[in-house]
Amino acid sequence: MTANPAGGAKLAPSGPGRETARKAGPLVQYALLAGPLLSMLDSSIVNVAVEPIARELHASLTVVQWTVSGYLLALGAGLAALHSAGLVLVAIAAAGALGALALPAVRNTALGR
């Protein structure tokens, strides 16, 4: 590694006997882009539904907005915890094996609901 004027480190040039970074294929790139896209889509859907939710629950708009913020914070923390534990891959494999519609039933059974 050589010094970078910006203060970080940069990789040394590749050559014989040196490892080089591989470029991710298009499928991997699309998969990596799908996560943030789906998260933004979920956030947008929930925020569009704030007013009807408030009306249905007879709650003030402020209370529902705080509830949505708590939901999105918990969602982000939960996804980060699952990702760091490697459980996202397990959940994806389970969805493939059981079918996506069976996962809520499995979750409810595991949580004792």
FIKOLPA-202464 format. One record per residue: residue number from 1; x, y, z of N, C-alpha, C in turn; residue in one letter. Coordinates in steps of 0.1 Angstrom, whole numbers. Last residue first. Layout:
<atoms>
{nr: NUM n.X: X n.Y: Y n.Z: Z ca.X: X ca.Y: Y ca.Z: Z c.X: X c.Y: Y c.Z: Z rest: A}
...
</atoms>
This chain:
<atoms>
{nr: 113 n.X: -468 n.Y: -163 n.Z: 184 ca.X: -480 ca.Y: -154 ca.Z: 182 c.X: -491 c.Y: -163 c.Z: 178 rest: R}
{nr: 112 n.X: -442 n.Y: -172 n.Z: 188 ca.X: -452 ca.Y: -176 ca.Z: 197 c.X: -465 c.Y: -168 c.Z: 195 rest: G}
{nr: 111 n.X: -422 n.Y: -168 n.Z: 170 ca.X: -423 ca.Y: -158 ca.Z: 180 c.X: -435 c.Y: -161 c.Z: 190 rest: L}
{nr: 110 n.X: -425 n.Y: -190 n.Z: 153 ca.X: -413 ca.Y: -189 ca.Z: 160 c.X: -414 c.Y: -179 c.Z: 172 rest: A}
{nr: 109 n.X: -450 n.Y: -184 n.Z: 142 ca.X: -448 ca.Y: -196 ca.Z: 150 c.X: -436 c.Y: -195 c.Z: 158 rest: T}
{nr: 108 n.X: -444 n.Y: -160 n.Z: 129 ca.X: -454 ca.Y: -160 ca.Z: 140 c.X: -453 c.Y: -172 c.Z: 148 rest: N}
{nr: 107 n.X: -426 n.Y: -170 n.Z: 110 ca.X: -422 ca.Y: -160 ca.Z: 119 c.X: -431 c.Y: -160 c.Z: 131 rest: R}
{nr: 106 n.X: -442 n.Y: -187 n.Z: 95 ca.X: -430 ca.Y: -192 ca.Z: 102 c.X: -426 c.Y: -183 c.Z: 113 rest: V}
{nr: 105 n.X: -460 n.Y: -169 n.Z: 85 ca.X: -465 ca.Y: -179 ca.Z: 93 c.X: -453 c.Y: -185 c.Z: 101 rest: A}
{nr: 104 n.X: -443 n.Y: -152 n.Z: 69 ca.X: -450 ca.Y: -147 ca.Z: 81 c.X: -455 c.Y: -157 c.Z: 90 rest: P}
{nr: 103 n.X: -434 n.Y: -172 n.Z: 49 ca.X: -425 ca.Y: -167 ca.Z: 59 c.X: -432 c.Y: -160 c.Z: 71 rest: L}
{nr: 102 n.X: -451 n.Y: -179 n.Z: 30 ca.X: -451 ca.Y: -188 ca.Z: 41 c.X: -442 c.Y: -182 c.Z: 53 rest: A}
{nr: 101 n.X: -448 n.Y: -162 n.Z: 9 ca.X: -460 ca.Y: -161 ca.Z: 17 c.X: -460 c.Y: -169 c.Z: 29 rest: L}
{nr: 100 n.X: -424 n.Y: -170 n.Z: -3 ca.X: -424 ca.Y: -157 ca.Z: 4 c.X: -437 c.Y: -156 c.Z: 13 rest: A}
{nr: 99 n.X: -413 n.Y: -203 n.Z: 0 ca.X: -422 ca.Y: -194 ca.Z: -6 c.X: -424 c.Y: -181 c.Z: 3 rest: G}
{nr: 98 n.X: -394 n.Y: -220 n.Z: 10 ca.X: -408 ca.Y: -221 ca.Z: 15 c.X: -418 c.Y: -213 c.Z: 7 rest: L}
{nr: 97 n.X: -371 n.Y: -214 n.Z: -5 ca.X: -375 ca.Y: -228 ca.Z: -3 c.X: -390 c.Y: -229 c.Z: 1 rest: A}
{nr: 96 n.X: -370 n.Y: -186 n.Z: -7 ca.X: -369 ca.Y: -194 ca.Z: -19 c.X: -374 c.Y: -208 c.Z: -17 rest: G}
{nr: 95 n.X: -371 n.Y: -180 n.Z: 20 ca.X: -381 ca.Y: -175 ca.Z: 11 c.X: -382 c.Y: -183 c.Z: -2 rest: A}
{nr: 94 n.X: -347 n.Y: -192 n.Z: 28 ca.X: -360 ca.Y: -197 ca.Z: 33 c.X: -371 c.Y: -192 c.Z: 25 rest: A}
{nr: 93 n.X: -329 n.Y: -175 n.Z: 15 ca.X: -329 ca.Y: -190 ca.Z: 12 c.X: -342 c.Y: -196 c.Z: 17 rest: A}
{nr: 92 n.X: -334 n.Y: -151 n.Z: 28 ca.X: -336 ca.Y: -152 ca.Z: 13 c.X: -337 c.Y: -167 c.Z: 9 rest: I}
{nr: 91 n.X: -327 n.Y: -158 n.Z: 54 ca.X: -341 ca.Y: -154 ca.Z: 51 c.X: -344 c.Y: -155 c.Z: 36 rest: A}
{nr: 90 n.X: -300 n.Y: -162 n.Z: 50 ca.X: -308 ca.Y: -173 ca.Z: 55 c.X: -323 c.Y: -170 c.Z: 52 rest: V}
{nr: 89 n.X: -291 n.Y: -137 n.Z: 43 ca.X: -290 ca.Y: -148 ca.Z: 33 c.X: -299 c.Y: -160 c.Z: 37 rest: L}
{nr: 88 n.X: -297 n.Y: -124 n.Z: 67 ca.X: -304 ca.Y: -120 ca.Z: 54 c.X: -303 c.Y: -131 c.Z: 44 rest: V}
{nr: 87 n.X: -280 n.Y: -132 n.Z: 86 ca.X: -293 ca.Y: -139 ca.Z: 86 c.X: -301 c.Y: -134 c.Z: 73 rest: L}
{nr: 86 n.X: -256 n.Y: -122 n.Z: 92 ca.X: -256 ca.Y: -131 ca.Z: 81 c.X: -270 c.Y: -137 c.Z: 79 rest: G}
{nr: 85 n.X: -254 n.Y: -103 n.Z: 111 ca.X: -254 ca.Y: -117 ca.Z: 116 c.X: -255 c.Y: -127 c.Z: 104 rest: A}
{nr: 84 n.X: -256 n.Y: -80 n.Z: 96 ca.X: -243 ca.Y: -83 ca.Z: 103 c.X: -243 c.Y: -97 c.Z: 108 rest: S}
{nr: 83 n.X: -282 n.Y: -82 n.Z: 88 ca.X: -271 ca.Y: -83 ca.Z: 78 c.X: -258 c.Y: -86 c.Z: 85 rest: H}
{nr: 82 n.X: -296 n.Y: -80 n.Z: 111 ca.X: -297 ca.Y: -92 ca.Z: 104 c.X: -286 c.Y: -94 c.Z: 94 rest: L}
{nr: 81 n.X: -289 n.Y: -54 n.Z: 119 ca.X: -286 ca.Y: -65 ca.Z: 128 c.X: -286 c.Y: -79 c.Z: 120 rest: A}
{nr: 80 n.X: -300 n.Y: -40 n.Z: 97 ca.X: -285 ca.Y: -39 ca.Z: 100 c.X: -281 c.Y: -51 c.Z: 109 rest: A}
{nr: 79 n.X: -327 n.Y: -46 n.Z: 100 ca.X: -320 ca.Y: -50 ca.Z: 88 c.X: -305 c.Y: -50 c.Z: 90 rest: L}
{nr: 78 n.X: -331 n.Y: -33 n.Z: 125 ca.X: -333 ca.Y: -48 ca.Z: 124 c.X: -326 c.Y: -53 c.Z: 111 rest: G}
{nr: 77 n.X: -326 n.Y: -7 n.Z: 119 ca.X: -318 ca.Y: -14 ca.Z: 129 c.X: -319 c.Y: -29 c.Z: 128 rest: A}
{nr: 76 n.X: -347 n.Y: -2 n.Z: 100 ca.X: -333 ca.Y: -1 ca.Z: 97 c.X: -323 c.Y: -8 c.Z: 107 rest: G}
{nr: 75 n.X: -369 n.Y: -8 n.Z: 116 ca.X: -367 ca.Y: -15 ca.Z: 104 c.X: -352 c.Y: -14 c.Z: 100 rest: L}
{nr: 74 n.X: -367 n.Y: 12 n.Z: 136 ca.X: -366 ca.Y: -2 ca.Z: 139 c.X: -363 c.Y: -11 c.Z: 127 rest: A}
{nr: 73 n.X: -370 n.Y: 35 n.Z: 119 ca.X: -358 ca.Y: 33 ca.Z: 127 c.X: -356 c.Y: 18 c.Z: 131 rest: L}
{nr: 72 n.X: -396 n.Y: 30 n.Z: 109 ca.X: -385 ca.Y: 30 ca.Z: 100 c.X: -372 c.Y: 29 c.Z: 107 rest: L}
{nr: 71 n.X: -411 n.Y: 31 n.Z: 134 ca.X: -411 ca.Y: 19 ca.Z: 125 c.X: -399 c.Y: 19 c.Z: 116 rest: Y}
{nr: 70 n.X: -406 n.Y: 58 n.Z: 142 ca.X: -401 ca.Y: 46 ca.Z: 150 c.X: -401 c.Y: 33 c.Z: 142 rest: G}
{nr: 69 n.X: -419 n.Y: 71 n.Z: 121 ca.X: -404 ca.Y: 73 ca.Z: 123 c.X: -398 c.Y: 61 c.Z: 131 rest: S}
{nr: 68 n.X: -445 n.Y: 62 n.Z: 126 ca.X: -438 ca.Y: 58 ca.Z: 113 c.X: -423 c.Y: 60 c.Z: 115 rest: V}
{nr: 67 n.X: -449 n.Y: 75 n.Z: 150 ca.X: -450 ca.Y: 60 ca.Z: 150 c.X: -443 c.Y: 55 c.Z: 137 rest: T}
{nr: 66 n.X: -447 n.Y: 101 n.Z: 143 ca.X: -437 ca.Y: 96 ca.Z: 153 c.X: -437 c.Y: 81 c.Z: 152 rest: W}
{nr: 65 n.X: -470 n.Y: 102 n.Z: 127 ca.X: -457 ca.Y: 105 ca.Z: 121 c.X: -445 c.Y: 100 c.Z: 130 rest: Q}
{nr: 64 n.X: -490 n.Y: 97 n.Z: 145 ca.X: -487 ca.Y: 87 ca.Z: 135 c.X: -474 c.Y: 90 c.Z: 128 rest: V}
{nr: 63 n.X: -488 n.Y: 121 n.Z: 161 ca.X: -486 ca.Y: 107 ca.Z: 167 c.X: -483 c.Y: 97 c.Z: 156 rest: V}
{nr: 62 n.X: -494 n.Y: 140 n.Z: 141 ca.X: -481 ca.Y: 140 ca.Z: 148 c.X: -478 c.Y: 127 c.Z: 154 rest: T}
{nr: 61 n.X: -521 n.Y: 135 n.Z: 135 ca.X: -510 ca.Y: 133 ca.Z: 125 c.X: -496 c.Y: 132 c.Z: 131 rest: L}
{nr: 60 n.X: -538 n.Y: 118 n.Z: 161 ca.X: -533 ca.Y: 130 ca.Z: 155 c.X: -522 c.Y: 126 c.Z: 145 rest: S}
{nr: 59 n.X: -562 n.Y: 91 n.Z: 154 ca.X: -550 ca.Y: 97 ca.Z: 161 c.X: -546 c.Y: 109 c.Z: 154 rest: A}
{nr: 58 n.X: -580 n.Y: 73 n.Z: 145 ca.X: -585 ca.Y: 85 ca.Z: 152 c.X: -573 c.Y: 90 c.Z: 161 rest: H}
{nr: 57 n.X: -573 n.Y: 54 n.Z: 127 ca.X: -570 ca.Y: 51 ca.Z: 141 c.X: -574 c.Y: 63 c.Z: 150 rest: L}
{nr: 56 n.X: -580 n.Y: 65 n.Z: 103 ca.X: -586 ca.Y: 52 ca.Z: 107 c.X: -584 c.Y: 50 c.Z: 121 rest: E}
{nr: 55 n.X: -564 n.Y: 89 n.Z: 102 ca.X: -579 ca.Y: 90 ca.Z: 102 c.X: -585 c.Y: 77 c.Z: 107 rest: R}
{nr: 54 n.X: -539 n.Y: 78 n.Z: 102 ca.X: -543 ca.Y: 87 ca.Z: 113 c.X: -558 c.Y: 88 c.Z: 114 rest: A}
{nr: 53 n.X: -540 n.Y: 64 n.Z: 77 ca.X: -538 ca.Y: 57 ca.Z: 90 c.X: -542 c.Y: 65 c.Z: 102 rest: I}
{nr: 52 n.X: -543 n.Y: 85 n.Z: 59 ca.X: -554 ca.Y: 76 ca.Z: 61 c.X: -552 c.Y: 67 c.Z: 74 rest: P}
{nr: 51 n.X: -517 n.Y: 98 n.Z: 65 ca.X: -530 ca.Y: 105 ca.Z: 67 c.X: -541 c.Y: 95 c.Z: 68 rest: E}
{nr: 50 n.X: -497 n.Y: 78 n.Z: 57 ca.X: -498 ca.Y: 84 ca.Z: 71 c.X: -512 c.Y: 90 c.Z: 74 rest: V}
{nr: 49 n.X: -492 n.Y: 67 n.Z: 33 ca.X: -504 ca.Y: 62 ca.Z: 40 c.X: -506 c.Y: 69 c.Z: 54 rest: A}
{nr: 48 n.X: -469 n.Y: 79 n.Z: 25 ca.X: -481 ca.Y: 82 ca.Z: 17 c.X: -493 c.Y: 78 c.Z: 25 rest: V}
{nr: 47 n.X: -451 n.Y: 66 n.Z: 42 ca.X: -454 ca.Y: 80 ca.Z: 44 c.X: -466 c.Y: 85 c.Z: 36 rest: N}
{nr: 46 n.X: -452 n.Y: 39 n.Z: 32 ca.X: -457 ca.Y: 42 ca.Z: 46 c.X: -460 c.Y: 57 c.Z: 48 rest: V}
{nr: 45 n.X: -441 n.Y: 44 n.Z: 7 ca.X: -454 ca.Y: 38 ca.Z: 8 c.X: -460 c.Y: 41 c.Z: 22 rest: I}
{nr: 44 n.X: -415 n.Y: 53 n.Z: 13 ca.X: -424 ca.Y: 62 ca.Z: 6 c.X: -439 c.Y: 57 c.Z: 8 rest: S}
{nr: 43 n.X: -404 n.Y: 31 n.Z: 26 ca.X: -405 ca.Y: 44 ca.Z: 34 c.X: -416 c.Y: 53 c.Z: 27 rest: S}
{nr: 42 n.X: -404 n.Y: 13 n.Z: 5 ca.X: -412 ca.Y: 10 ca.Z: 17 c.X: -414 c.Y: 23 c.Z: 25 rest: D}
{nr: 41 n.X: -386 n.Y: 26 n.Z: -12 ca.X: -400 ca.Y: 23 ca.Z: -16 c.X: -409 c.Y: 21 c.Z: -4 rest: L}
{nr: 40 n.X: -363 n.Y: 25 n.Z: 2 ca.X: -369 ca.Y: 38 ca.Z: -1 c.X: -383 c.Y: 37 c.Z: -5 rest: M}
{nr: 39 n.X: -359 n.Y: -2 n.Z: 3 ca.X: -360 ca.Y: 5 ca.Z: 15 c.X: -367 c.Y: 19 c.Z: 13 rest: S}
{nr: 38 n.X: -356 n.Y: -8 n.Z: -24 ca.X: -368 ca.Y: -13 ca.Z: -17 c.X: -370 c.Y: -6 c.Z: -4 rest: L}
{nr: 37 n.X: -332 n.Y: 6 n.Z: -28 ca.X: -344 ca.Y: 9 ca.Z: -36 c.X: -356 c.Y: 4 c.Z: -29 rest: L}
{nr: 36 n.X: -313 n.Y: -7 n.Z: -12 ca.X: -317 ca.Y: 7 ca.Z: -9 c.X: -330 c.Y: 11 c.Z: -16 rest: P}
{nr: 35 n.X: -315 n.Y: -33 n.Z: -26 ca.X: -317 ca.Y: -31 ca.Z: -11 c.X: -321 c.Y: -17 c.Z: -8 rest: G}
{nr: 34 n.X: -308 n.Y: -31 n.Z: -53 ca.X: -322 ca.Y: -34 ca.Z: -49 c.X: -325 c.Y: -31 c.Z: -35 rest: A}
{nr: 33 n.X: -281 n.Y: -28 n.Z: -56 ca.X: -289 ca.Y: -16 ca.Z: -57 c.X: -304 c.Y: -18 c.Z: -53 rest: L}
{nr: 32 n.X: -272 n.Y: -54 n.Z: -53 ca.X: -268 ca.Y: -44 ca.Z: -43 c.X: -276 c.Y: -31 c.Z: -44 rest: L}
{nr: 31 n.X: -283 n.Y: -65 n.Z: -76 ca.X: -288 ca.Y: -70 ca.Z: -62 c.X: -284 c.Y: -60 c.Z: -52 rest: A}
{nr: 30 n.X: -269 n.Y: -52 n.Z: -95 ca.X: -283 ca.Y: -50 ca.Z: -94 c.X: -289 c.Y: -54 c.Z: -81 rest: Y}
{nr: 29 n.X: -244 n.Y: -62 n.Z: -90 ca.X: -246 ca.Y: -48 ca.Z: -89 c.X: -261 c.Y: -45 c.Z: -88 rest: Q}
{nr: 28 n.X: -248 n.Y: -89 n.Z: -95 ca.X: -244 ca.Y: -85 ca.Z: -81 c.X: -247 c.Y: -70 c.Z: -80 rest: V}
{nr: 27 n.X: -253 n.Y: -87 n.Z: -123 ca.X: -263 ca.Y: -93 ca.Z: -114 c.X: -260 c.Y: -89 c.Z: -99 rest: L}
{nr: 26 n.X: -228 n.Y: -77 n.Z: -133 ca.X: -241 ca.Y: -69 ca.Z: -134 c.X: -251 c.Y: -74 c.Z: -124 rest: P}
{nr: 25 n.X: -201 n.Y: -84 n.Z: -110 ca.X: -208 ca.Y: -86 ca.Z: -122 c.X: -221 c.Y: -78 c.Z: -122 rest: G}
{nr: 24 n.X: -175 n.Y: -65 n.Z: -97 ca.X: -187 ca.Y: -72 ca.Z: -95 c.X: -195 c.Y: -73 c.Z: -108 rest: A}
{nr: 23 n.X: -141 n.Y: -69 n.Z: -104 ca.X: -152 ca.Y: -61 ca.Z: -106 c.X: -165 c.Y: -70 c.Z: -104 rest: K}
{nr: 22 n.X: -116 n.Y: -78 n.Z: -81 ca.X: -124 ca.Y: -82 ca.Z: -92 c.X: -136 c.Y: -72 c.Z: -92 rest: R}
{nr: 21 n.X: -83 n.Y: -65 n.Z: -74 ca.X: -97 ca.Y: -65 ca.Z: -71 c.X: -106 c.Y: -69 c.Z: -83 rest: A}
{nr: 20 n.X: -55 n.Y: -85 n.Z: -74 ca.X: -62 ca.Y: -74 ca.Z: -80 c.X: -77 c.Y: -76 c.Z: -76 rest: T}
{nr: 19 n.X: -24 n.Y: -94 n.Z: -58 ca.X: -38 ca.Y: -96 ca.Z: -60 c.X: -45 c.Y: -83 c.Z: -66 rest: E}
{nr: 18 n.X: 7 n.Y: -101 n.Z: -75 ca.X: -1 ca.Y: -93 ca.Z: -66 c.X: -16 c.Y: -95 c.Z: -69 rest: R}
{nr: 17 n.X: 21 n.Y: -116 n.Z: -93 ca.X: 21 ca.Y: -120 ca.Z: -79 c.X: 13 c.Y: -112 c.Z: -70 rest: G}
{nr: 16 n.X: 28 n.Y: -88 n.Z: -114 ca.X: 29 ca.Y: -103 ca.Z: -112 c.X: 30 c.Y: -106 c.Z: -97 rest: P}
{nr: 15 n.X: 5 n.Y: -62 n.Z: -103 ca.X: 16 ca.Y: -67 ca.Z: -111 c.X: 17 c.Y: -82 c.Z: -109 rest: G}
{nr: 14 n.X: -12 n.Y: -32 n.Z: -96 ca.X: -11 ca.Y: -46 ca.Z: -97 c.X: 1 c.Y: -50 c.Z: -106 rest: S}
{nr: 13 n.X: -2 n.Y: -6 n.Z: -73 ca.X: -5 ca.Y: -11 ca.Z: -86 c.X: -4 c.Y: -26 c.Z: -87 rest: P}
{nr: 12 n.X: -17 n.Y: -6 n.Z: -40 ca.X: -5 ca.Y: -6 ca.Z: -49 c.X: -9 c.Y: -11 c.Z: -63 rest: A}
{nr: 11 n.X: -45 n.Y: 12 n.Z: -29 ca.X: -39 ca.Y: 0 ca.Z: -33 c.X: -27 c.Y: 2 c.Z: -42 rest: L}
{nr: 10 n.X: -41 n.Y: 38 n.Z: -5 ca.X: -46 ca.Y: 33 ca.Z: -18 c.X: -39 c.Y: 21 c.Z: -21 rest: K}
{nr: 9 n.X: -53 n.Y: 54 n.Z: 25 ca.X: -44 ca.Y: 45 ca.Z: 18 c.X: -49 c.Y: 40 c.Z: 5 rest: A}
{nr: 8 n.X: -57 n.Y: 89 n.Z: 33 ca.X: -61 ca.Y: 74 ca.Z: 33 c.X: -50 c.Y: 66 c.Z: 27 rest: G}
{nr: 7 n.X: -48 n.Y: 114 n.Z: 28 ca.X: -47 ca.Y: 109 ca.Z: 41 c.X: -50 c.Y: 94 c.Z: 43 rest: G}
{nr: 6 n.X: -47 n.Y: 124 n.Z: 3 ca.X: -58 ca.Y: 128 ca.Z: 10 c.X: -58 c.Y: 122 c.Z: 25 rest: A}
{nr: 5 n.X: -24 n.Y: 112 n.Z: -8 ca.X: -23 ca.Y: 126 ca.Z: -3 c.X: -35 c.Y: 130 c.Z: 5 rest: P}
{nr: 4 n.X: -17 n.Y: 80 n.Z: 3 ca.X: -26 ca.Y: 88 ca.Z: -5 c.X: -25 c.Y: 102 c.Z: 0 rest: N}
{nr: 3 n.X: 10 n.Y: 57 n.Z: 3 ca.X: 2 ca.Y: 68 ca.Z: 9 c.X: -6 c.Y: 75 c.Z: -1 rest: A}
{nr: 2 n.X: 4 n.Y: 22 n.Z: -7 ca.X: 12 ca.Y: 35 ca.Z: -7 c.X: 3 c.Y: 46 c.Z: -1 rest: T}
{nr: 1 n.X: 8 n.Y: -12 n.Z: 0 ca.X: 0 ca.Y: 0 ca.Z: 0 c.X: 9 c.Y: 12 c.Z: 0 rest: M}
</atoms>
